[in-house]
Amino acid sequence: MPATTAPAAPPTRARAALLPGALLVMVAALAPARADAASPDHSGYQALLRQYVHLIGGRGQPLDARFDYEQLYIDEGYHRTRRAERLETIHTQLLAVRPSEMSERERLAWAINVHNFLAIERMTVNLLVPRRGTMRHDSPKHVRADDGTFFAAPVAVIEGRTYSLGGIERRFVYGDTTADPLADGLASRLFPGDPRIQFALCKAALASGLILPWPYRADSLEAQLDRAARLALALPSWILLDPAAGTFRASNRFFDERVDYGGVEMPGLMPFLARHGPPELKKLIRKARLTKPGMYFEPNWKLNQYDHPREPLPGATRDTTRTR
């Protein structure tokens, strides 16, 4: 089982998320207003994202994002107390509402936030491999706790029923009322949904959507879903261009959600990519008149952990590169 080593002791100071200046303005504009009795309170979740999400890329490279589960684990003192009080508070804030009383758009925005937060919470409290000291799980798929796998274990009670991450995805994100509340969320769905949702859901892995430093909101949901798709499709974890051969490769995650693209043959995939893909992909599709990807590649389910730059040797220049 691949694994890396987590820090054995807390650092002397917390590390702040790296937000380029232009994005700070965007984050501020998207910050939710104070919640009322009928709306979820995003304040704790927003602060968590601002502190532990690190935006990387830029300067001609696609924007990417990572989450610092290791630092959150240390800051919460989970290795000492086996409790994460800040996460428990946010958990209560987000779930202190009734999705049955929401509009469809309100429910979808709320459900994406709940899913992504619960993935963060579950990954953080299960970060270390049991009985292996400070060895860290390298993928959410490697998490096998007493209560089940990462995606099928119970993580929340919503309106009196217990749900897994997969169950929340099926029932509240995609609106499938027939879904098992403890589904694992990895099996193919029977009912189609908005293809952009796939890129908004972060499953604590590089193969999933980006974890971005702001919550989803009903009043800006369309723009946020467009952005989630656009940012993800610019990354090599989703699309690998081969201009010389006049084609491209695509992640098999598209096939996992093939129902959203029209079924097994996925007739809706190329129109979707032509609309939401990066300029280079759109140009390649037009120029080569492509009707499908050249091939599909296996998704990378490695944990989307932010790896801090290594401390330089005395006299050396600091290495500011970051692992993708």
Number of C-alpha atoms within 10 A of each C-alpha: 6 10 15 12 15 18 14 11 10 13 11 6 7 13 14 12 19 16 17 12 8 8 13 14 12 11 17 10 10 17 18 17 9 10 12 8 8 12 18 21 22 24 17 15 23 19 15 19 19 18 20 22 23 25 21 20 13 10 7 6 10 15 15 19 22 25 26 22 24 21 21 23 24 20 16 18 16 17 16 8 9 11 14 19 13 16 22 11 12 23 19 14 18 21 18 16 18 13 20 11 11 14 10 15 15 18 21 23 23 26 24 23 25 28 25 22 24 23 21 21 22 19 22 22 18 19 22 23 19 14 7 9 11 17 18 20 23 22 23 22 16 17 20 16 12 7 10 14 16 25 25 20 22 20 23 20 11 15 12 7 10 15 21 26 26 26 26 30 27 23 18 22 23 20 17 18 10 8 19 16 21 21 21 20 19 12 10 11 17 13 11 15 17 11 19 21 18 19 22 26 22 22 28 30 23 23 22 21 25 26 28 21 27 23 25 27 22 15 13 12 16 15 11 20 20 16 16 22 24 18 20 27 23 22 16 14 21 24 21 20 18 13 13 7 9 14 20 20 17 22 21 17 18 18 18 14 22 22 21 23 21 13 15 11 12 16 15 16 21 18 15 14 17 16 15 21 22 19 12 11 23 17 14 18 22 11 11 12 11 15 12 18 17 14 12 17 14 12 17 17 18 18 23 26 22 22 16 14 12 11 11 11 9 7 6 8 9 12 12 10 12 12 11 15
